[in-house]
Amino acid sequence: QVQLVESGGGLVQAGGSLRLSCAASGRTFRFYAMGWFRQAPGKEREFVAAISVSGGITYAADSVKGRFTISRDNAKNTVYLQMDSLKPEDTAVYYCAAVYSTGWEVRTTSPEYDYWGQGTQVTVSS
């Protein structure tokens, strides 16, 4: 089992940057594919970005491609989401998620993930 704790959210002006972190417990973090999702008020949770167990494969939603970058440090049991050129429509609660993986794949839908953090609020003002 793995426990996830997000941090790094906050209030930022449009065009600004934030870096979210997700710290995972346990010694087997390197076997978990990771993802970031977000949920805005009144909307469904949506996929943001995902990364394979080694970090060699990443994938981002079209809405954030070119602005957000996912990465991981397996030595620190942490996955990151670097968010640049933020827009008001990026305002949401951001969640990290984990799923045990033996392959190179990335997962892009919520049901594929088994473990979730509590979320961190990101607010982008115009």
Backbone as CSV, one residue per row, in Angstrom:
resi,resn,N_x,N_y,N_z,CA_x,CA_y,CA_z,C_x,C_y,C_z
1,GLN,0.844,-1.188,0.000,0.000,0.000,0.000,0.882,1.241,0.000
2,VAL,0.331,2.337,-0.497,1.091,3.575,-0.538,0.175,4.716,-0.112
3,GLN,0.732,5.644,0.630,0.003,6.850,1.025,0.611,8.047,0.318
4,LEU,-0.251,8.943,-0.121,0.181,10.076,-0.940,-0.204,11.384,-0.272
5,VAL,0.718,12.327,-0.254,0.465,13.639,0.337,0.922,14.719,-0.641
6,GLU,-0.036,15.520,-1.128,0.289,16.601,-2.050,0.634,17.883,-1.287
7,SER,1.426,18.717,-1.927,1.746,20.029,-1.388,2.116,20.952,-2.538
8,GLY,2.184,22.248,-2.230,2.626,23.207,-3.232,1.535,24.035,-3.868
9,GLY,0.296,23.757,-3.524,-0.788,24.544,-4.087,-0.806,25.939,-3.496
10,GLY,-1.652,26.795,-4.078,-1.762,28.160,-3.582,-2.451,29.059,-4.568
11,LEU,-2.329,30.358,-4.316,-2.931,31.381,-5.158,-1.835,32.018,-6.008
12,VAL,-2.096,32.104,-7.302,-1.112,32.681,-8.219,-1.847,33.471,-9.285
13,GLN,-1.204,34.494,-9.811,-1.804,35.270,-10.889,-1.663,34.543,-12.218
14,ALA,-2.550,34.841,-13.116,-2.478,34.261,-14.453,-1.106,34.553,-15.063
15,GLY,-0.554,33.529,-15.710,0.779,33.641,-16.282,1.883,33.182,-15.358
16,GLY,1.537,32.975,-14.106,2.523,32.551,-13.127,2.765,31.056,-13.140
17,SER,3.572,30.612,-12.171,3.971,29.207,-12.087,3.812,28.681,-10.666
18,LEU,3.577,27.394,-10.586,3.579,26.668,-9.322,4.177,25.294,-9.576
19,ARG,4.769,24.728,-8.531,5.214,23.339,-8.617,4.553,22.552,-7.505
20,LEU,3.785,21.569,-7.898,3.152,20.672,-6.940,4.061,19.484,-6.683
21,SER,4.038,19.008,-5.449,4.774,17.812,-5.076,3.811,16.796,-4.492
22,CYS,4.132,15.548,-4.671,3.344,14.458,-4.089,4.331,13.474,-3.482
23,ALA,4.350,13.419,-2.176,5.257,12.526,-1.471,4.546,11.215,-1.160
24,ALA,5.219,10.119,-1.462,4.640,8.796,-1.253,5.366,8.064,-0.137
25,SER,4.594,7.329,0.637,5.191,6.508,1.687,5.582,5.162,1.110
26,GLY,6.381,4.406,1.835,6.712,3.064,1.413,7.990,2.982,0.612
27,ARG,8.502,1.758,0.495,9.788,1.536,-0.180,9.627,1.064,-1.605
28,THR,8.368,0.986,-2.080,8.145,0.440,-3.411,7.617,1.490,-4.377
29,PHE,7.884,2.748,-4.080,7.387,3.826,-4.935,7.802,3.617,-6.384
30,ARG,8.977,3.086,-6.593,9.510,2.940,-7.960,8.708,1.947,-8.791
31,PHE,7.780,1.210,-8.146,6.952,0.260,-8.876,5.563,0.809,-9.184
32,TYR,5.364,2.088,-8.898,4.049,2.675,-9.096,4.068,3.701,-10.216
33,ALA,3.179,3.509,-11.183,2.921,4.558,-12.153,2.109,5.646,-11.457
34,MET,2.393,6.889,-11.827,1.787,8.012,-11.113,1.021,8.920,-12.070
35,GLY,0.051,9.620,-11.506,-0.716,10.556,-12.310,-1.172,11.738,-11.490
36,TRP,-1.481,12.815,-12.199,-2.101,13.987,-11.594,-3.469,14.185,-12.249
37,PHE,-4.438,14.482,-11.409,-5.787,14.799,-11.853,-6.210,16.099,-11.187
38,ARG,-7.283,16.683,-11.688,-7.799,17.893,-11.050,-9.314,17.906,-11.121
39,GLN,-9.905,18.634,-10.190,-11.354,18.759,-10.159,-11.731,20.183,-9.779
40,ALA,-12.408,20.836,-10.696,-12.897,22.186,-10.457,-14.316,22.112,-9.883
41,PRO,-14.768,23.146,-9.186,-16.113,23.128,-8.608,-17.179,22.873,-9.667
42,GLY,-18.052,21.917,-9.391,-19.143,21.606,-10.301,-18.752,20.800,-11.514
43,LYS,-17.489,20.377,-11.574,-17.020,19.602,-12.728,-16.505,18.241,-12.285
44,GLU,-16.419,17.344,-13.230,-15.878,16.025,-12.947,-14.352,16.086,-12.846
45,ARG,-13.808,15.112,-12.149,-12.353,15.012,-12.071,-11.796,14.716,-13.446
46,GLU,-10.729,15.394,-13.818,-10.150,15.191,-15.139,-8.659,14.899,-15.052
47,PHE,-8.205,14.152,-16.026,-6.798,13.785,-16.128,-5.962,14.998,-16.490
48,VAL,-4.778,15.085,-15.872,-3.844,16.168,-16.177,-2.569,15.619,-16.812
49,ALA,-1.899,14.714,-16.105,-0.633,14.196,-16.611,-0.316,12.879,-15.921
50,ALA,0.517,12.058,-16.577,0.892,10.762,-16.023,2.339,10.466,-16.361
51,ILE,2.922,9.573,-15.558,4.327,9.214,-15.746,4.509,7.742,-15.424
52,SER,5.382,7.083,-16.178,5.635,5.669,-15.977,6.521,5.440,-14.754
53,VAL,6.724,4.194,-14.403,7.458,3.874,-13.171,8.893,4.406,-13.200
54,SER,9.508,4.374,-14.357,10.897,4.840,-14.454,10.996,6.335,-14.718
55,GLY,9.882,6.918,-15.137,9.889,8.325,-15.526,10.216,8.528,-16.984
56,GLY,10.459,7.439,-17.698,10.854,7.564,-19.088,9.724,7.905,-20.040
57,ILE,8.508,7.660,-19.619,7.345,7.954,-20.454,6.412,8.876,-19.685
58,THR,6.035,9.959,-20.322,5.084,10.891,-19.730,4.002,11.205,-20.749
59,TYR,2.872,11.654,-20.231,1.760,12.025,-21.100,0.957,13.108,-20.407
60,ALA,0.545,14.101,-21.177,-0.225,15.205,-20.605,-1.487,15.441,-21.420
61,ALA,-2.506,15.913,-20.751,-3.750,16.263,-21.419,-3.507,17.429,-22.377
62,ASP,-4.291,17.472,-23.435,-4.130,18.538,-24.419,-4.263,19.920,-23.784
63,SER,-5.113,20.032,-22.781,-5.368,21.329,-22.163,-4.161,21.890,-21.425
64,VAL,-3.204,21.039,-21.083,-2.036,21.503,-20.333,-0.731,21.227,-21.056
65,LYS,-0.809,20.568,-22.177,0.402,20.191,-22.912,1.187,21.448,-23.301
66,GLY,2.487,21.411,-23.043,3.333,22.559,-23.327,3.419,23.544,-22.178
67,ARG,2.546,23.404,-21.182,2.562,24.295,-20.015,2.902,23.542,-18.730
68,PHE,2.435,22.305,-18.603,2.663,21.506,-17.398,3.640,20.385,-17.715
69,THR,4.479,20.066,-16.738,5.451,18.987,-16.889,5.416,18.094,-15.655
70,ILE,5.249,16.815,-15.886,5.283,15.851,-14.789,6.661,15.214,-14.734
71,SER,7.138,14.971,-13.530,8.425,14.307,-13.349,8.392,13.553,-12.026
72,ARG,9.392,12.733,-11.811,9.453,11.980,-10.565,10.894,11.789,-10.142
73,ASP,11.085,11.636,-8.840,12.387,11.325,-8.267,12.184,10.088,-7.402
74,ASN,12.537,8.946,-7.914,12.288,7.699,-7.175,13.132,7.603,-5.913
75,ALA,14.253,8.277,-5.882,15.085,8.273,-4.671,14.419,9.047,-3.539
76,LYS,13.561,10.002,-3.901,12.866,10.810,-2.907,11.402,10.422,-2.756
77,ASN,10.984,9.384,-3.457,9.576,8.941,-3.384,8.614,10.092,-3.677
78,THR,8.927,10.873,-4.686,8.139,12.072,-4.949,7.884,12.233,-6.441
79,VAL,6.668,12.648,-6.756,6.318,13.024,-8.119,5.953,14.509,-8.108
80,TYR,6.295,15.184,-9.186,6.106,16.632,-9.278,5.208,16.993,-10.461
81,LEU,4.588,18.141,-10.349,3.872,18.726,-11.473,4.281,20.192,-11.546
82,GLN,5.120,20.501,-12.532,5.520,21.879,-12.771,4.475,22.532,-13.659
83,MET,3.877,23.606,-13.171,2.796,24.273,-13.895,3.230,25.686,-14.245
84,ASP,3.369,25.957,-15.519,3.772,27.271,-16.023,2.643,27.878,-16.846
85,SER,2.740,29.172,-17.063,1.741,29.892,-17.861,0.327,29.555,-17.401
86,LEU,0.122,29.632,-16.122,-1.164,29.246,-15.552,-2.282,30.165,-16.009
87,LYS,-3.458,29.571,-16.158,-4.649,30.284,-16.601,-5.731,30.151,-15.532
88,PRO,-6.684,31.074,-15.507,-7.776,30.949,-14.528,-8.510,29.613,-14.623
89,GLU,-8.609,29.061,-15.815,-9.300,27.780,-15.973,-8.516,26.602,-15.412
90,ASP,-7.292,26.834,-14.959,-6.529,25.781,-14.275,-6.901,25.695,-12.800
91,THR,-7.726,26.610,-12.320,-8.148,26.589,-10.932,-8.904,25.303,-10.618
92,ALA,-8.443,24.588,-9.605,-9.031,23.299,-9.248,-8.305,22.749,-8.026
93,VAL,-8.858,21.674,-7.489,-8.121,20.861,-6.523,-7.348,19.822,-7.323
94,TYR,-6.068,19.742,-7.068,-5.196,18.817,-7.794,-4.879,17.608,-6.912
95,TYR,-5.026,16.433,-7.510,-4.807,15.184,-6.808,-3.704,14.381,-7.499
96,CYS,-2.861,13.746,-6.711,-1.970,12.762,-7.302,-2.529,11.373,-7.022
97,ALA,-2.148,10.442,-7.867,-2.670,9.086,-7.789,-1.580,8.098,-8.168
98,ALA,-1.729,6.870,-7.665,-0.721,5.837,-7.898,-1.376,4.507,-8.216
99,VAL,-0.706,3.729,-9.058,-1.146,2.375,-9.364,0.088,1.507,-9.548
100,TYR,0.051,0.314,-8.966,1.169,-0.610,-9.101,1.299,-1.004,-10.564
101,SER,2.542,-0.991,-11.046,2.742,-1.259,-12.468,4.009,-2.077,-12.683
102,THR,3.917,-3.057,-13.567,5.093,-3.855,-13.908,5.592,-3.532,-15.306
103,GLY,4.949,-2.562,-15.934,5.308,-2.258,-17.312,5.744,-0.826,-17.494
104,TRP,5.727,-0.383,-18.720,6.189,0.948,-19.081,5.024,1.908,-19.338
105,GLU,3.808,1.452,-19.118,2.671,2.241,-19.537,2.391,3.411,-18.602
106,VAL,1.621,4.382,-19.124,1.058,5.433,-18.311,-0.451,5.230,-18.291
107,ARG,-1.083,5.661,-17.239,-2.519,5.502,-17.070,-3.179,6.875,-17.094
108,THR,-4.271,6.994,-17.813,-4.869,8.319,-18.021,-6.297,8.453,-17.521
109,THR,-6.848,7.415,-16.910,-8.225,7.512,-16.402,-8.266,7.211,-14.914
110,SER,-9.195,7.847,-14.218,-9.301,7.698,-12.768,-9.459,6.261,-12.291
111,PRO,-10.318,5.467,-12.927,-10.527,4.097,-12.414,-9.266,3.220,-12.461
112,GLU,-8.266,3.628,-13.232,-7.052,2.812,-13.328,-6.155,2.980,-12.104
113,TYR,-6.419,3.974,-11.294,-5.570,4.250,-10.142,-6.178,3.719,-8.847
114,ASP,-5.326,3.229,-7.987,-5.781,2.601,-6.751,-5.624,3.493,-5.524
115,TYR,-4.672,4.408,-5.566,-4.371,5.221,-4.392,-4.416,6.694,-4.771
116,TRP,-4.956,7.484,-3.847,-5.156,8.906,-4.087,-4.713,9.722,-2.889
117,GLY,-4.193,10.917,-3.171,-3.912,11.860,-2.120,-5.152,12.650,-1.753
118,GLN,-4.989,13.556,-0.794,-6.129,14.332,-0.303,-6.395,15.571,-1.145
119,GLY,-5.463,15.929,-1.990,-5.647,17.066,-2.892,-5.028,18.342,-2.356
120,THR,-4.677,19.234,-3.271,-4.161,20.548,-2.917,-4.805,21.578,-3.841
121,GLN,-5.232,22.688,-3.263,-5.966,23.696,-4.015,-5.014,24.582,-4.810
122,VAL,-5.336,24.767,-6.075,-4.635,25.722,-6.925,-5.656,26.741,-7.416
123,THR,-5.389,28.004,-7.164,-6.280,29.068,-7.594,-5.494,30.058,-8.435
124,VAL,-5.971,30.302,-9.648,-5.303,31.220,-10.566,-6.216,32.423,-10.775
125,SER,-5.742,33.585,-10.392,-6.542,34.797,-10.525,-6.244,35.479,-11.857
126,SER,-7.261,36.142,-12.373,-7.102,36.808,-13.681,-6.625,38.244,-13.524
